[in-house]
Amino acid sequence: MLNRSLSTFMNAFTASDYTMYPFSTQNTKDFQNLLSVYLDAVFFPCLREQDFWQEGWRLENENPTDPSSRLVFKGVVFNEMKGAFSDNERLYAQHLQNKLYPDHTYSVVSGGEPLDIPDLTWDQLKNFHATHYHPSNARFFTYGDLPLEEHLRQIEEEALSRFDRINPNTEVPPQPQWSSPREDHVTCSPDALAPDQSKQNTLCMSYLLGDITDTFEGFTLSLLSSLMISGPNAPFYKALIEPKIGSDFSSVVGYDGSTKEASFSIGLQGMAEEDMERVKKIINQTINDIIQNGFEEERIEAILHKIEIQMKHQSTNFGLSLASYIASPWNHDGDPVELLQISDCVSKFRKALRENPHFLQDKVQNYFKENTHRLTLSMSPDETYLDKQAKAEEEKLQKKIQALTDSDRKDIYEKGLELLSAQSKPQDASCLPALKVSDIEPTIAITPLLFSWCAGGVPVQYCEQPTNGLVYFRAMCSLNTLPEELKPYVPLFCSVITKMGAGSLDYRQQAQQMELRTGGVSVSTQVIPDSTHMDMYEQGILLSSSCLDRNLPHMFELWTDIFSSPHFDDEERLRVLVMMSAQELANGISYSGHMYAMTRTGRHLTPAGDLQETFTGMDQVKFMKRIAEMTDLIHVIRILPRIKKHLLNPDNMRCAINTTPQKMCDAEGQLESFIKDVCGNRKERKPVRPNIIKVSFNVQLWLYSNSNFLPCQMKTFFPMPFPVNFISESIRTVPFSHEDFASLSILARMMTAKFLHGEIREKGGAYGGGARMGGGGLFSFYSYRDPNLVQTLSAFRGGVDWAKLGQFTQQDIDEAKLSVFSAVDSPIAPSDKGLGQFLSGITDEMKQGHRQRLFSVTHRNLVDVAERYLSVGQSTRGVAVLGPETDTIKKDPSWIVK
């Protein structure tokens, strides 16, 4: 359906005790089509035995066409779960839940413990579906401006009327309370990228709380959790993070309302084994301190202010986030409407606090101090962990194989061939409804923007939008004058510049003011490829913040301090931020390995790709690990002010404001005085380098051209402690405004749907894979949690050959166009309208031109671009793999092993 619809979202989620099937679209006909398909898929799925083998698990010859090749486990979910458990954070969270709720549904892995998956039979799956995936056990949620009666009629006719009521008996009973606390220990694989190799232990205390269907109690405990752990003013942050015993809070931290009875967890990761006892003492002591001292009124106000902003901020997936927010309590028969009346909870909370100033301390006494249902779980690395996992899988496999007769083996071989044959045939999708290309809007709505020059010649873009009383501010600051050797430090600069204090505020006071007066203040790196030239790009940092209109002066005051007098000299504070940042980067790899692989492939293909790798790739992960290992950060403390001088400089800055027409005048005045303040403090500016080109589309871009850059082929392998691979191959093609960009975009979608999905996921058993055309002109293939390597790299080549043969239909092309347009036309929130033009200079007129080119892509164009850009030898390409060590790569000198 991804290729037959203009959906803005389509997926399915498995929680610990429910499955949710959400979709969204802006097109009425599409909504009815998707509802029809979803109802059919959920209540009347085919669940054929071959589907079970492909998606679940099967025993099959390693090479399905060779009966003498060894038998192995295969299956999409089997590989997905192996991949999921190669992530130590996920592994820890799973153990914690299973051991805190040992007596019922939460004691098992809802997605499937990899080694238990091969015990599931096809019949068990069908029986489970018949009793659980039944209207008597279902809840429906719709959101939007289409008439409800129409949805109800369709749901009744297409699903509900075809069933009789049953008692599904799916209530989750309460977890019996323990009479005394428990302790447990688990192991994981060591992490080669951990900031400190000698500190890889995790310890956390987890408390069982009350039933989540008590809406007000859940609201109170969630708010209490924020007060206890969020930000540098929180007691647990001061007690656990600042003494630098560990690198960050444990992967599970705070209030969790996703199970029938909620839990609260607090602990550390990245700590030494000898600090375990100390951490337990600190946690208990901190709870005593909170009971004694309570919380400052200003901190409580800051959290309530955050809730007010969350209620006013409009996101494009608001309906979906509401569905997720109410799913767990509603699933246990909580009242979904009461959950959405957040203002009532806030009023009730204020009243409870007025009547009993010790209201929150009493909760801490009850739920933490006196709670005997408490689990302390520690986790430590084990050098032999992966070997043990592999050995357990091998034993399981051998046990299955030993039970086979000769006729079973013959049967397995024949079924393997049948599955391969079914996977190799195009599926007949004619029963599925589809939109037509003529259903796509021919033109885009123009976003009205106003441009002017502020004090000091700073260009500003104003966009009037219904922002619900919020003001959104952005500033793009160019990196063009920054010396090359300082660039690797820019991501660190961005993450610390708003967290170390500024002006008369230390970092705690600054954090408090940001929470009280803004919806968040952040700085991020930006590498924006030019839309007309492959070797030009803009490099900078983006400052972003938002506030309720009453807090405008306060928000700009915070920025003025950051520009004029940021604090960089607190080495203790900097070390805490460095450790957290390095830990976060190391933890993210097993989750986003395909993104790291894709970023790496671009490194030697375009100058923008090279800088992107420095800022967000494996290079940055390793750079931050080196910084975290430094015994002395004085060197870094000296570099930060140098970066600040180049970056926070009104001479190479442009700004944007989105707010309501009523507030625009105020916002303009406040921005003007902010710019005047920071211009008054600036030093003599340096001349801009000769390779800078100024381009003005109303908004001024500072493009950077690197004439020395030469694209070259490169194959890079990163050995990782994962049982699966993340693979990417990228090819240098053309920039956004080139006439072939549209054809390459359509080709990527079509190749994904009609060829790569079948080869990489269905036949190969990877969790995902495909091709995409990037804005920087790189055509990238990728795979995610993939048990194969060589097979996938040849599938990438196979995709190109398939495209060159041109054996696809007009229907295939139209479906790919629908899929591309669903991304091009995805909704934009009022806070982000005009932001694309502000950042990249791509105007609505240029977007309309791209739109026209997408509409007019033909069969011939697609074959032509496949031959001209994607054939071997036609363009420069890069390959990158993150995955387990393999002889194939060791023996091949064309690979660079990191």
Secondary structure, DSSP 8 states (H G I E B T S, - for coil): -TTS---SEE--EE-SS-EE--EE-S-HHHHHHHHHHHHHHHHS----HHHIIIII-EEEESSTT-TTS-EEEE-HHHHHHHHHTTSHHHHHHHHHHHHHSTTSGGGS-TT--TTTGGG--HHHHHHHHHHHSSGGG------SSS-HHHHHHHHHHHTGGG----------------SS-EEEEEEE---TT-S-TT--EEEEEEEEEEETT-HHHHHHHHHHHHHHHSSTTSHHIIIIITTTSSSEE-SS-EEE-SSSEEEEEEEEEEE-GGGHHHHHHHHHHHHHHHHHH---HHHHHHHHHHHHHHHH---TTHHHHHHHHHHHHHHTT--HHHHH-HHHHHHHHHHHHHH-TTHHHHHHIIIIIS---EEEEEEEE-TTHHHHHHHHHHHHHHHHHHT--HHHHHHHHHHHHHHHHHHHS----TTS----GGGS-SS------EEEE-GGG-EEEEEE---TTEEEEEEEEE-TTS-GGGGGGHHHHHHHTTTS-BTTB-HHHHHHHHHHH-S-EEEEEEEEE-SS-TTEEEEEEEEEEEEEGGGHHHHHHHHHHHHH-B----HHHHHHHHHHHHHHHHHHHHHHHHHHHHHHHTTTT-HHHHHHHHHHSHHHHHHHHHHHH-S--HHHHHHHHHHHHHHS-GGGEEEEEEE-HHHHHHHHHHHHHHHHHHHHT--------TTEEEEESSSEEEEEE-TT-----EEEEEE-S-SSEEEEEEEE---TTSTTHHHHHHHHHHHIIIIIIIIIIIIT--SEEEEEE-TTSEEEEEEEEES-SHHHHHHHHHHHHHHHHT---HHHHHHHHHHHHHHHT----GGGTTHHHHHH---HHHHHHHHHHHHT--HHHHHHHIIIIISTTTS-EEEEEEES--HHHHT-TTSEE-
